[in-house]
């Protein structure tokens, strides 16, 4: 389990659990609760590599990042 401090988004941190490269759980602190629960459930069981590929580079409004992009950054630090 790792806690990643987010930057530039509404959520303040992301807790991620990986086991042998597979995402076991994701929990965002703050942010858009319903959307982030949906993202968390969608990536559970997915490889970290696949999730990074799908989420990396997503922007939120005029921001250069987003909660999904921050999740990709968290996963990158774990693999």
Secondary structure, 3 states (H helix, E strand, C coil): CEEEECCCCCCCEEEEEEECCEEEEEEEECCCHHHHHHHHHHHCCCEHHHHHHHHCCCCCCCCCCCHHHHHHHHHHHHC
